[in-house]
Amino acid sequence: MAKGSSFAARWRNLAMAGAALGLLATPAGADTPERRQALFGDVHVHTKYSFDAYIFGIRATPDDAYRYARGETIRHMAGYDIKLKGGALDFYAVTDHSEYIGVLPAMDDPNSPMSLIEYAKDMFSTVREKIAEAFGKVAGSLRDGKPLAEIDNKDVQRATWAEIGASTERYYKPGKFTTFHGYEYTSAPGSQNLHRIVLFRGSNVPKLPFTSLDSNNPEDMWDWLDGLRGKGIEGLAIPHNSNVSNGRMFELSTFSGGPITAEYAAQRMRNEPIVEMTQVKGTSDTHPALSPNDEWADFEIYNTLLGTTVTGKTDGSYVRQALQRGLTLEKQLGVNPFKFGLIGSSDTHNGGGPLDEESYFGKTGALDGTPAGRRAVVYPGDEDLQGTAATPFYEWSAAGLAGVWAEQNNREDIYDAFRRKETFATSGTRMKVRLFAGHGYPADIFGRNDFARLAYRGGVPMGGDLMIAGKGAPTFLAQAIKDPDSAGLERLQVIRGWVDGKGKLQEQVYDIACAMGAPDAKTHRCPATNSGMDTSTCAIPAGYGAAQLTAAWRDPDFDSGRRAFYYLRVLERPTCRWSTWEANRLGKPVRPGLPLTIQERGWSSPIWVGS
């Protein structure tokens, strides 16, 4: 084929893909749902103002973080440059830990009175034992939920919060790049992760964040958010790393052990409409013990409790189970406390997220910023490591990103997408993921330029609730377009969750579109394929997977009397995991037990179906 015809064919394919995702034929005038576009961002980002980032040697500022998100190069504390492979993101939020925010930099500043605190010199000495003892006071304070009076300096915290806020305002360019004011609420009783990212819709924010030192009970933080809302300050909280919550993130009781009530459920959903299900410290979709019939459940599992070597409980720690439990509670209470939309983010502490497998640089500065710290290969003395250095960083992930479908790239539209849960999560790739459900869709809907208008008019998007009311099985419109810088797509899957008549949690995974062949009508699986990935070079073969996959799917086992949720999971063809890339560069074998490849993926928010 001639070069000119190849170029034209490429653009025809891109145009068809754009039409399939509703990216073309945007009408003039006021914004309408069919004008929504896929936008990518990271709303879980730390800088030097987080106590743990600073002690790990990180000196990246909020300005550095926003420059990284805009596609610029910044310097890693270990002395090398880091930059996003895929170019600028669409939105970003610096969300430093609110507890002791900005305090450690002040203690390290000889011009600050805080440098005179008794253990300040030990905190920044060159003697590891002194550092560990001094920083242990801070860590212990957070575990216990009790502030250290000598470093709980509100003036420093207010000044730092204002400085981060000023940076957030400087980099906000509506229509081009969106920044959100936010922080991390860091409740970790007994090293059990109950952390939340808190984001605000606009520039009207509180003078100081609510922290786990005010209360390590997240329900008190919800009360605070409700109070702010009454004053015109709109915000929401995003649970993350439920996988290391030791079963507490989605337990069937309140924080204090009381019964879940309709009021609790309504308050939780009012304040926590979405959940971060994938990031550097593992993926919280599901676990093989919870989903034994899901062949892809064992994905980037990490369950070691924070700062310990203790393996946390599986029950109550994963999002899919929470979605199932939510159906039971909805039937009992009339309100579902676990009706979450899904996003991903990175939880980077370097100012920039390590999203790319090929150039993964870790999360925690001095601890995992070098190959020796990450230990993707076996190093002499590994078995003798102590404390945080013993953390199995090789199990951490190059992840993740938040996706939204929003009319314009601005705070209002993106935040409203969070609220209505028209969101998706990815493991770091920029694949575009979309799901609708409805009735009466035309057979040729994917080939029409007015796809999005018809999809919204005939049903609901991901995050929505479809009442069937005797209409029969709905049609799900599932679609995905590959990341231009990653492998092609392998399959689309729908995951259905429900509770049977005996109260047992149930799930079913259906392959609904395949890059090669079609799903088997009995097994609901795509034909088996070989990986085709040469892990010695990690080069992605030409034509490796589909550029896009679409499906108009009806549940072959639909039960009109069953309340269920459905969400889309998209799998890429296998590529090299970051640890394989690193081992290849070092010329050594990968640490035993680590997978050589990874199937990057995306997840839509669920759609709840039933009367």
ZAPA-787293 format. One record per residue (C-alpha): residue in three letters; x, y, z; residue number from 1. Coordinates in Angstrom, 3 decimals. Layout:
<recs>
tordo_u_v_w_voti
Ala_X_Y_Z_NUM
...
</recs>
This chain:
<recs>
tordo_u_v_w_voti
Met_0.000_0.000_0.000_1
Ala_1.296_3.464_-0.857_2
Lys_2.248_5.812_1.934_3
Gly_-0.583_8.228_1.096_4
Ser_-3.255_5.536_1.099_5
Ser_-1.905_4.098_4.367_6
Phe_-2.153_7.543_5.968_7
Ala_-5.701_7.965_4.704_8
Ala_-6.698_4.523_5.939_9
Arg_-5.299_5.318_9.376_10
Trp_-7.405_8.427_9.624_11
Arg_-10.502_6.588_8.406_12
Asn_-9.956_4.066_11.212_13
Leu_-9.498_6.836_13.760_14
Ala_-12.640_8.541_12.513_15
Met_-14.602_5.313_12.878_16
Ala_-13.240_4.884_16.401_17
Gly_-14.193_8.451_17.234_18
Ala_-17.708_7.915_15.953_19
Ala_-18.020_4.738_18.017_20
Leu_-17.134_6.621_21.180_21
Gly_-19.297_9.619_20.389_22
Leu_-16.335_11.893_19.769_23
Leu_-17.672_13.215_16.471_24
Ala_-20.775_15.109_15.469_25
Thr_-20.759_17.294_18.584_26
Pro_-23.668_19.719_18.198_27
Ala_-23.278_23.439_18.652_28
Gly_-24.824_25.242_21.584_29
Ala_-25.163_24.294_25.225_30
Asp_-23.315_21.271_26.543_31
Thr_-25.272_18.039_26.379_32
Pro_-24.343_14.496_27.427_33
Glu_-23.425_13.440_23.892_34
Arg_-20.601_15.996_23.926_35
Arg_-18.825_14.211_26.742_36
Gln_-15.215_13.226_26.078_37
Ala_-12.799_10.870_27.798_38
Leu_-10.349_12.715_30.046_39
Phe_-7.475_11.199_32.050_40
Gly_-5.962_12.296_35.322_41
Asp_-4.393_11.458_38.656_42
Val_-5.986_12.751_41.854_43
His_-3.685_11.064_44.361_44
Val_-0.314_12.829_44.283_45
His_2.112_13.713_47.074_46
Thr_4.953_16.218_47.265_47
Lys_7.570_17.186_49.832_48
Tyr_4.839_18.558_52.113_49
Ser_3.740_15.028_53.054_50
Phe_5.554_13.816_56.171_51
Asp_6.488_10.468_54.609_52
Ala_7.594_11.945_51.273_53
Tyr_9.953_14.380_52.980_54
Ile_11.576_11.743_55.181_55
Phe_12.110_9.636_52.029_56
Gly_14.194_12.457_50.562_57
Ile_11.580_13.854_48.185_58
Arg_11.798_17.581_47.556_59
Ala_9.361_17.916_44.644_60
Thr_7.012_20.872_45.085_61
Pro_3.375_21.212_44.028_62
Asp_4.612_23.278_41.067_63
Asp_6.868_20.367_40.082_64
Ala_3.934_17.978_40.326_65
Tyr_1.728_20.085_38.075_66
Arg_4.555_20.570_35.588_67
Tyr_4.982_16.799_35.435_68
Ala_1.276_16.394_34.760_69
Arg_1.543_18.941_31.940_70
Gly_4.105_16.685_30.260_71
Glu_7.291_18.413_31.456_72
Thr_10.405_16.728_32.820_73
Ile_11.132_16.910_36.541_74
Arg_14.015_15.554_38.601_75
His_13.679_12.463_40.761_76
Met_15.390_12.701_44.151_77
Ala_17.713_9.844_43.100_78
Gly_19.247_12.065_40.428_79
Tyr_17.521_11.169_37.164_80
Asp_14.764_12.753_35.083_81
Ile_11.178_11.501_35.010_82
Lys_8.524_12.333_32.431_83
Leu_5.142_11.008_31.336_84
Lys_5.443_8.745_28.309_85
Gly_2.007_9.587_26.924_86
Gly_2.239_13.371_27.214_87
Ala_0.180_15.693_29.362_88
Leu_-2.740_14.520_31.459_89
Asp_-6.060_16.358_31.476_90
Phe_-6.503_16.814_35.233_91
Tyr_-4.426_16.456_38.406_92
Ala_-4.612_16.999_42.140_93
Val_-1.824_17.444_44.669_94
Thr_-3.207_15.650_47.716_95
Asp_-0.580_15.711_50.439_96
His_-1.229_14.035_53.770_97
Ser_-3.145_16.509_55.924_98
Glu_-1.596_15.221_59.135_99
Tyr_1.398_17.448_59.999_100
Ile_1.249_18.923_56.494_101
Gly_4.412_20.937_55.860_102
Val_5.767_20.250_59.362_103
Leu_8.796_18.130_58.436_104
Pro_10.169_20.713_55.956_105
Ala_9.778_23.324_58.726_106
Met_11.655_21.117_61.190_107
Asp_14.454_20.833_58.619_108
Asp_14.647_24.609_58.122_109
Pro_17.241_26.247_60.413_110
Asn_15.329_29.530_60.118_111
Ser_12.184_27.963_61.557_112
Pro_11.580_27.688_65.309_113
Met_10.481_24.124_64.636_114
Ser_14.096_23.183_63.936_115
Leu_14.697_23.620_67.666_116
Ile_12.338_20.781_68.607_117
Glu_14.245_18.204_70.602_118
Tyr_14.250_15.410_68.017_119
Ala_14.423_17.563_64.864_120
Lys_18.172_17.024_64.440_121
Asp_17.797_13.289_64.846_122
Met_15.042_13.266_62.214_123
Phe_17.506_14.561_59.609_124
Ser_20.737_13.052_60.850_125
Thr_22.839_10.557_58.915_126
Val_22.377_7.852_61.538_127
Arg_19.611_5.471_60.499_128
Glu_18.734_4.462_64.051_129
Lys_18.240_8.089_65.112_130
Ile_16.091_8.824_62.081_131
Ala_13.958_5.740_62.726_132
Glu_13.430_6.667_66.375_133
Ala_12.530_10.289_65.617_134
Phe_10.258_9.506_62.685_135
Gly_8.745_6.664_64.699_136
Lys_7.182_9.298_66.936_137
Val_5.291_10.693_63.930_138
Ala_4.287_7.255_62.656_139
Gly_3.141_6.197_66.109_140
Ser_1.086_9.350_66.448_141
Leu_-0.767_8.497_63.240_142
Arg_-1.359_4.892_64.228_143
Asp_-2.745_6.003_67.584_144
Gly_-4.649_8.999_66.228_145
Lys_-3.079_11.244_68.874_146
Pro_-1.298_14.468_67.854_147
Leu_2.175_15.364_69.085_148
Ala_1.646_18.792_70.586_149
Glu_5.179_20.015_69.866_150
Ile_4.892_19.516_66.088_151
Asp_1.144_20.050_65.595_152
Asn_1.830_23.623_64.486_153
Lys_-1.366_25.044_62.941_154
Asp_0.390_28.167_61.622_155
Val_2.791_26.023_59.587_156
Gln_-0.056_23.823_58.409_157
Arg_-2.221_26.770_57.352_158
Ala_0.677_28.351_55.472_159
Thr_1.474_25.072_53.697_160
Trp_-2.184_24.440_52.802_161
Ala_-2.356_27.967_51.381_162
Glu_0.856_27.460_49.393_163
Ile_-0.423_24.224_47.844_164
Gly_-3.681_25.977_47.073_165
Ala_-1.907_28.866_45.369_166
Ser_-0.026_26.421_43.145_167
Thr_-3.281_24.630_42.346_168
Glu_-4.815_27.920_41.224_169
Arg_-1.765_28.949_39.166_170
Tyr_-1.877_25.804_37.065_171
Tyr_-5.628_25.683_36.479_172
Lys_-6.281_26.429_32.801_173
Pro_-9.978_25.760_32.115_174
Gly_-10.452_23.975_28.824_175
Lys_-6.824_22.798_28.770_176
Phe_-5.704_21.513_32.154_177
Thr_-7.713_21.116_35.343_178
Thr_-6.351_21.117_38.877_179
Phe_-8.299_20.232_42.007_180
His_-7.782_21.346_45.573_181
Gly_-7.486_18.320_47.804_182
Tyr_-5.583_16.340_50.411_183
Glu_-5.306_12.868_51.926_184
Tyr_-7.075_11.960_55.151_185
Thr_-4.756_9.346_56.684_186
Ser_-6.641_7.197_59.174_187
Ala_-4.680_3.999_59.879_188
Pro_-5.712_2.490_63.214_189
Gly_-3.459_-0.476_63.910_190
Ser_-1.797_-0.020_60.486_191
Gln_-5.160_-0.762_58.806_192
Asn_-5.593_1.530_55.810_193
Leu_-8.738_3.665_56.016_194
His_-7.264_6.512_53.987_195
Arg_-9.360_8.801_51.822_196
Ile_-8.525_11.375_49.185_197
Val_-10.650_14.483_49.709_198
Leu_-11.343_16.677_46.659_199
Phe_-13.152_20.005_46.422_200
Arg_-15.224_21.099_43.455_201
Gly_-13.938_24.654_43.231_202
Ser_-11.583_27.191_44.765_203
Asn_-13.764_27.657_47.857_204
Val_-12.005_25.406_50.372_205
Pro_-11.704_25.216_54.176_206
Lys_-8.888_27.052_55.960_207
Leu_-7.476_23.728_57.148_208
Pro_-8.253_20.105_56.274_209
Phe_-9.958_17.694_58.632_210
Thr_-7.317_15.135_59.645_211
Ser_-7.167_11.731_61.295_212
Leu_-5.674_13.539_64.305_213
Asp_-9.020_15.339_64.635_214
Ser_-10.642_11.895_64.470_215
Asn_-9.560_8.635_62.892_216
Asn_-13.227_7.729_62.385_217
Pro_-14.094_8.414_58.716_218
Glu_-17.710_8.980_59.714_219
Asp_-16.602_12.133_61.562_220
Met_-14.915_13.301_58.370_221
Trp_-18.228_12.782_56.544_222
Asp_-19.927_14.958_59.175_223
Trp_-17.312_17.630_58.475_224
Leu_-17.932_17.422_54.721_225
Asp_-21.683_17.686_55.307_226
Gly_-21.074_20.778_57.426_227
Leu_-18.908_22.353_54.721_228
Arg_-21.576_21.636_52.128_229
Gly_-24.010_23.593_54.234_230
Lys_-21.598_26.535_53.961_231
Gly_-21.291_26.304_50.191_232
Ile_-18.048_24.265_50.109_233
Glu_-18.620_21.149_48.029_234
Gly_-16.317_18.170_48.475_235
Leu_-16.160_14.406_48.317_236
Ala_-13.951_11.635_49.695_237
Ile_-12.423_8.708_47.797_238
Pro_-11.444_5.540_49.714_239
His_-8.257_3.905_48.464_240
Asn_-6.177_0.795_49.073_241
Ser_-9.029_-1.137_50.601_242
Asn_-6.796_-4.127_49.784_243
Val_-4.677_-3.259_52.842_244
Ser_-7.513_-2.253_55.173_245
Asn_-7.539_-5.668_56.904_246
Gly_-11.219_-5.988_55.985_247
Arg_-12.242_-2.686_57.544_248
Met_-12.905_-0.528_54.479_249
Phe_-16.094_-2.392_53.542_250
Glu_-16.981_-4.098_56.804_251
Leu_-20.631_-4.718_57.646_252
Ser_-20.649_-2.396_60.627_253
Thr_-19.834_1.177_61.495_254
Phe_-16.336_2.239_62.564_255
Ser_-17.283_1.719_66.221_256
Gly_-18.874_-1.674_65.558_257
Gly_-22.520_-0.624_65.423_258
Pro_-25.071_-1.719_62.824_259
Ile_-25.206_-0.038_59.417_260
Thr_-28.367_2.048_59.146_261
Ala_-30.126_3.766_56.270_262
Glu_-28.777_7.077_57.573_263
Tyr_-25.208_5.732_57.553_264
Ala_-25.673_4.380_54.024_265
Ala_-27.061_7.660_52.706_266
Gln_-24.292_9.694_54.335_267
Arg_-21.575_7.439_52.961_268
Met_-22.911_7.693_49.422_269
Arg_-23.378_11.431_49.749_270
Asn_-19.720_11.790_50.655_271
Glu_-18.032_8.808_48.948_272
Pro_-19.591_8.256_45.507_273
Ile_-16.408_6.804_43.967_274
Val_-13.576_4.532_45.073_275
Glu_-9.958_4.264_43.926_276
Met_-9.600_0.612_42.980_277
Thr_-6.083_0.497_41.537_278
Gln_-2.798_2.257_42.302_279
Val_0.876_1.617_43.075_280
Lys_0.107_-0.380_46.232_281
Gly_-2.007_-2.911_44.369_282
Thr_-5.414_-3.394_42.797_283
Ser_-8.577_-3.683_44.898_284
Asp_-10.961_-5.102_42.285_285
Thr_-11.104_-8.621_43.681_286
His_-9.001_-11.468_45.055_287
Pro_-8.720_-15.107_43.902_288
Ala_-10.121_-16.240_47.259_289
Leu_-13.239_-14.161_46.627_290
Ser_-13.530_-14.846_42.887_291
Pro_-12.287_-18.417_42.357_292
Asn_-13.994_-18.680_38.951_293
Asp_-12.487_-15.465_37.598_294
Glu_-9.274_-16.413_35.788_295
Trp_-8.092_-12.789_35.879_296
Ala_-8.716_-12.152_39.599_297
Asp_-5.036_-12.541_40.515_298
Phe_-3.990_-9.130_39.226_299
Glu_-1.384_-7.041_41.053_300
Ile_-2.485_-8.353_44.445_301
Tyr_-0.865_-6.651_47.431_302
Asn_-2.167_-7.297_50.947_303
Thr_0.649_-6.456_53.385_304
Leu_-0.575_-3.988_56.004_305
Leu_1.130_-0.585_56.015_306
Gly_4.569_-0.568_57.603_307
Thr_4.308_-4.192_58.702_308
Thr_4.935_-7.708_57.436_309
Val_1.375_-8.760_58.359_310
Thr_-0.933_-10.113_55.655_311
Gly_-4.314_-8.435_55.921_312
Lys_-7.742_-10.052_55.811_313
Thr_-9.318_-10.521_52.397_314
Asp_-12.946_-10.393_53.515_315
Gly_-14.150_-6.796_53.459_316
Ser_-11.114_-5.503_51.573_317
Tyr_-12.148_-5.655_47.896_318
Val_-14.452_-3.548_45.767_319
Arg_-16.355_-6.294_43.921_320
Gln_-17.377_-7.941_47.169_321
Ala_-18.432_-4.539_48.515_322
Leu_-20.626_-3.995_45.453_323
Gln_-22.230_-7.387_46.137_324
Arg_-22.681_-6.647_49.822_325
Gly_-24.238_-3.351_48.875_326
Leu_-27.094_-5.161_47.138_327
Thr_-27.886_-7.055_50.343_328
Leu_-27.828_-3.870_52.399_329
Glu_-29.920_-2.056_49.815_330
Lys_-32.602_-4.727_50.130_331
Gln_-32.527_-4.465_53.927_332
Leu_-32.235_-0.690_54.293_333
Gly_-33.544_0.761_51.055_334
Val_-30.157_2.477_50.577_335
Asn_-26.903_1.025_49.233_336
Pro_-23.795_2.266_51.118_337
Phe_-21.421_0.638_48.611_338
Lys_-22.825_1.958_45.323_339
Phe_-19.432_3.158_44.120_340
Gly_-18.137_4.435_40.822_341
Leu_-14.557_3.454_39.981_342
Ile_-11.348_5.379_39.345_343
Gly_-7.622_4.706_39.502_344
Ser_-4.765_6.964_40.566_345
Ser_-1.080_6.582_41.410_346
Asp_-0.423_7.562_45.069_347
Thr_2.981_8.742_43.924_348
His_5.125_10.512_46.507_349
Asn_7.545_11.812_43.855_350
Gly_5.228_14.489_42.464_351
Gly_4.723_12.353_39.345_352
Gly_3.124_8.951_38.905_353
Pro_5.223_5.948_37.769_354
Leu_2.654_4.745_35.213_355
Asp_4.855_3.214_32.542_356
Glu_6.111_-0.363_32.885_357
Glu_9.204_0.313_30.788_358
Ser_10.435_3.226_32.884_359
Tyr_8.957_2.511_36.311_360
Phe_10.658_4.526_39.073_361
Gly_8.712_3.569_42.171_362
Lys_6.671_5.611_44.595_363
Thr_8.636_6.398_47.746_364
Gly_11.778_8.254_46.772_365
Ala_14.889_6.911_48.502_366
Leu_13.230_3.626_49.427_367
Asp_12.281_2.385_45.951_368
Gly_13.780_4.947_43.599_369
Thr_16.596_2.624_42.528_370
Pro_16.684_-0.981_41.286_371
Ala_18.347_-2.066_44.527_372
Gly_15.424_-0.657_46.491_373
Arg_12.764_-2.198_44.258_374
Arg_14.477_-5.624_44.230_375
Ala_12.921_-6.945_41.023_376
Val_15.903_-9.277_41.032_377
Val_17.421_-10.992_44.050_378
Tyr_20.151_-9.007_45.802_379
Pro_22.533_-10.411_48.445_380
Gly_21.245_-9.586_51.918_381
Asp_17.593_-9.274_50.906_382
Glu_16.587_-11.548_53.736_383
Asp_18.255_-9.269_56.318_384
Leu_16.342_-6.077_55.493_385
Gln_14.451_-4.468_58.351_386
Gly_11.612_-1.973_58.754_387
Thr_10.285_-0.130_55.712_388
Ala_13.244_-1.334_53.644_389
Ala_11.824_-4.853_53.965_390
Thr_8.633_-3.808_52.177_391
Pro_8.204_-6.035_49.102_392
Phe_8.368_-3.141_46.658_393
Tyr_8.696_-5.643_43.823_394
Glu_4.999_-6.429_44.358_395
Trp_3.985_-2.802_43.789_396
Ser_2.516_-1.692_40.485_397
Ala_3.074_0.817_37.700_398
Ala_-0.433_2.232_38.157_399
Gly_-2.971_3.876_37.799_400
Leu_-5.175_6.550_36.194_401
Ala_-8.630_8.030_36.631_402
Gly_-10.857_8.394_33.587_403
Val_-14.011_10.483_33.312_404
Trp_-16.520_11.308_30.614_405
Ala_-17.077_15.048_30.864_406
Glu_-18.346_17.793_28.572_407
Gln_-15.343_20.074_29.023_408
Asn_-11.984_19.983_30.743_409
Asn_-12.831_22.080_33.760_410
Arg_-13.436_21.587_37.461_411
Glu_-17.201_21.733_37.303_412
Asp_-17.672_19.162_34.537_413
Ile_-15.050_16.701_35.788_414
Tyr_-16.274_16.930_39.376_415
Asp_-19.860_16.411_38.231_416
Ala_-18.684_13.284_36.368_417
Phe_-17.248_12.035_39.684_418
Arg_-20.581_12.708_41.345_419
Arg_-22.653_10.864_38.747_420
Lys_-19.990_8.093_38.592_421
Glu_-19.475_8.350_34.846_422
Thr_-15.907_7.311_35.505_423
Phe_-13.497_4.493_34.773_424
Ala_-10.238_3.177_36.197_425
Thr_-7.157_1.979_34.378_426
Ser_-3.983_0.268_35.531_427
Gly_-1.972_3.144_34.045_428
Thr_-2.813_2.788_30.381_429
Arg_-4.857_5.443_28.593_430
Met_-7.419_3.151_27.036_431
Lys_-10.868_4.733_26.681_432
Val_-13.632_2.718_28.324_433
Arg_-17.384_3.224_28.057_434
Leu_-20.545_1.329_29.011_435
Phe_-24.259_2.018_28.540_436
Ala_-27.367_-0.043_29.221_437
Gly_-30.843_0.482_27.820_438
His_-33.601_-0.698_25.544_439
Gly_-34.499_-0.119_21.910_440
Tyr_-31.025_0.639_20.579_441
Pro_-30.748_0.370_16.775_442
Ala_-28.739_-2.554_15.441_443
Asp_-26.286_-0.251_13.649_444
Ile_-25.687_2.065_16.606_445
Phe_-21.900_1.637_16.655_446
Gly_-21.618_2.782_13.053_447
Arg_-23.583_5.984_13.507_448
Asn_-22.208_9.457_14.093_449
Asp_-24.995_10.109_16.601_450
Phe_-23.997_7.085_18.694_451
Ala_-23.650_9.019_21.962_452
Arg_-26.976_10.824_21.571_453
Leu_-28.778_7.527_20.958_454
Ala_-26.926_5.765_23.782_455
Tyr_-27.867_8.391_26.364_456
Arg_-31.420_8.748_25.061_457
Gly_-32.103_5.000_25.119_458
Gly_-30.561_4.175_28.470_459
Val_-28.065_5.111_31.173_460
Pro_-24.262_5.422_31.197_461
Met_-21.907_3.706_33.643_462
Gly_-22.617_4.828_37.155_463
Gly_-26.340_4.840_36.432_464
Asp_-29.351_2.866_37.593_465
Leu_-31.550_1.164_34.988_466
Met_-35.063_0.225_36.056_467
Ile_-36.323_-2.498_33.744_468
Ala_-40.014_-2.443_34.778_469
Gly_-41.090_-5.318_32.569_470
Lys_-39.005_-4.273_29.567_471
Gly_-36.936_-7.465_29.564_472
Ala_-33.202_-7.864_29.243_473
Pro_-31.430_-4.586_28.453_474
Thr_-28.739_-4.197_25.826_475
Phe_-25.302_-3.220_27.103_476
Leu_-23.226_-1.086_24.767_477
Ala_-19.585_-1.759_25.622_478
Gln_-16.675_-0.078_23.921_479
Ala_-12.972_0.563_24.317_480
Ile_-10.154_2.145_22.303_481
Lys_-6.541_1.199_22.953_482
Asp_-3.865_3.469_24.373_483
Pro_-1.785_4.661_21.372_484
Asp_1.407_3.929_23.329_485
Ser_0.461_0.476_24.576_486
Ala_-0.528_-2.941_23.247_487
Gly_-3.813_-3.620_21.495_488
Leu_-6.907_-4.917_23.238_489
Glu_-7.496_-8.624_23.786_490
Arg_-11.083_-8.809_25.069_491
Leu_-14.043_-7.021_26.588_492
Gln_-15.659_-8.614_29.619_493
Val_-18.834_-7.907_31.550_494
Ile_-18.819_-8.806_35.228_495
Arg_-22.241_-9.361_36.769_496
Gly_-22.659_-9.441_40.543_497
Trp_-25.765_-10.325_42.512_498
Val_-27.054_-12.005_45.676_499
Asp_-29.033_-15.230_45.315_500
Gly_-32.204_-16.187_47.139_501
Lys_-30.203_-17.720_49.968_502
Gly_-28.237_-14.512_50.532_503
Lys_-25.052_-15.850_48.937_504
Leu_-22.858_-13.450_46.981_505
Gln_-22.600_-14.476_43.332_506
Glu_-20.722_-13.325_40.244_507
Gln_-20.289_-14.272_36.604_508
Val_-17.676_-13.159_34.075_509
Tyr_-18.668_-12.984_30.404_510
Asp_-16.295_-12.348_27.519_511
Ile_-18.365_-10.278_25.107_512
Ala_-15.852_-9.245_22.405_513
Cys_-12.537_-10.738_21.303_514
Ala_-9.636_-9.451_19.248_515
Met_-9.535_-12.879_17.591_516
Gly_-12.678_-14.906_17.044_517
Ala_-15.858_-14.714_19.104_518
Pro_-16.863_-15.806_22.624_519
Asp_-18.001_-19.392_22.993_520
Ala_-21.756_-19.530_23.611_521
Lys_-21.353_-22.075_26.433_522
Thr_-18.161_-21.053_28.200_523
His_-18.519_-17.329_27.485_524
Arg_-14.796_-17.152_26.800_525
Cys_-12.768_-15.926_23.860_526
Pro_-10.661_-18.493_21.995_527
Ala_-7.341_-19.252_23.663_528
Thr_-4.390_-17.341_22.207_529
Asn_-0.651_-17.445_22.740_530
Ser_0.915_-14.405_24.354_531
Gly_3.229_-13.634_21.462_532
Met_5.351_-11.507_23.803_533
Asp_9.097_-12.077_23.794_534
Thr_9.998_-11.212_27.389_535
Ser_13.697_-11.140_26.555_536
Thr_13.172_-7.974_24.466_537
Cys_9.704_-6.813_25.610_538
Ala_9.062_-5.380_22.133_539
Ile_5.355_-5.166_21.280_540
Pro_4.729_-7.019_18.008_541
Ala_3.085_-5.149_15.143_542
Gly_-0.684_-5.594_15.062_543
Tyr_-0.671_-7.002_18.577_544
Gly_-4.334_-6.882_19.591_545
Ala_-7.270_-4.782_18.474_546
Ala_-7.246_-1.006_18.149_547
Gln_-10.833_-0.957_19.368_548
Leu_-13.494_-3.398_20.525_549
Thr_-17.249_-2.876_20.725_550
Ala_-20.192_-5.080_21.635_551
Ala_-23.957_-4.772_21.933_552
Trp_-24.559_-7.501_24.507_553
Arg_-27.581_-8.950_26.255_554
Asp_-27.214_-11.126_29.349_555
Pro_-27.994_-14.703_28.234_556
Asp_-28.929_-15.594_31.817_557
Phe_-30.991_-12.492_32.531_558
Asp_-33.483_-12.724_35.369_559
Ser_-35.975_-9.867_35.557_560
Gly_-36.485_-10.513_39.254_561
Arg_-32.803_-10.222_40.109_562
Arg_-31.194_-6.974_41.244_563
Ala_-27.634_-6.960_39.862_564
Phe_-24.733_-4.741_38.906_565
Tyr_-22.730_-4.995_35.706_566
Tyr_-19.364_-3.462_34.942_567
Leu_-16.980_-3.658_32.036_568
Arg_-13.422_-4.930_32.263_569
Val_-11.101_-4.419_29.306_570
Leu_-7.907_-6.438_28.925_571
Glu_-4.923_-5.601_26.741_572
Arg_-2.708_-8.258_25.214_573
Pro_0.090_-9.299_27.631_574
Thr_3.155_-7.055_27.830_575
Cys_6.244_-7.059_30.026_576
Arg_5.734_-6.123_33.657_577
Trp_8.045_-3.391_34.979_578
Ser_10.045_-5.975_36.926_579
Thr_10.831_-7.839_33.692_580
Trp_11.984_-4.647_31.984_581
Glu_14.212_-3.946_34.979_582
Ala_15.655_-7.463_35.171_583
Asn_16.473_-7.321_31.452_584
Arg_18.368_-4.061_31.925_585
Leu_20.282_-5.565_34.835_586
Gly_21.016_-8.750_32.897_587
Lys_19.642_-10.933_35.690_588
Pro_16.645_-13.255_36.101_589
Val_13.435_-11.873_37.541_590
Arg_12.860_-12.553_41.224_591
Pro_11.143_-15.945_41.606_592
Gly_7.387_-15.673_41.934_593
Leu_6.977_-12.465_39.954_594
Pro_4.972_-12.684_36.721_595
Leu_6.945_-11.874_33.584_596
Thr_4.007_-10.199_31.884_597
Ile_1.034_-8.077_32.823_598
Gln_-2.321_-7.564_31.155_599
Glu_-3.012_-3.865_31.521_600
Arg_-6.686_-3.237_31.989_601
Gly_-9.509_-0.807_32.485_602
Trp_-12.754_-1.016_34.449_603
Ser_-15.946_0.950_33.935_604
Ser_-18.108_2.040_36.822_605
Pro_-21.022_-0.367_37.304_606
Ile_-24.573_-0.039_36.071_607
Trp_-27.187_-1.289_38.523_608
Val_-30.096_-3.115_36.881_609
Gly_-33.409_-4.220_38.335_610
Ser_-36.573_-3.007_39.907_611
</recs>
